[in-house]
């Protein structure tokens, strides 16, 4: 088990250099762009912050997951495909767990971490911009 863990850590670290290393910048950037777009849309539609709602609103969890997956699925699939190509070129083997882990780190994590705060920041800036009337 320890050998597998160290191989996974080493292999992921090795991806930062060499062929296709640009994806470590491009894919999170695309995920962040989509998260900002969706966070602003959530604010316009009056929806609560995305990540927090996954835990606090079980009645809408399935809808939220479907909406989030619809937005990020293309970036996630591209992350999977590029990692498979990388593994075939460099490692000359295919490790599916590493592929899924890299795709999660490059696509899902940035999206989830940015979408909700964008909604909160936008909502907070609108409250300060329009003072309440008494």
Secondary structure, 3 states (H helix, E strand, C coil): CHHHHHHHHHHHHHCCCCCCCCHHHHHHHHHHHHHHHHHHHHHHCCCCCHHHHHHHCHHHHHHHHHHHHHHHHHHHHHHHHHHHHHHHHHHCCCCHHHHHHHHHHHHHHHHHHHHHHHHHHHHHHHHHHCCCCC
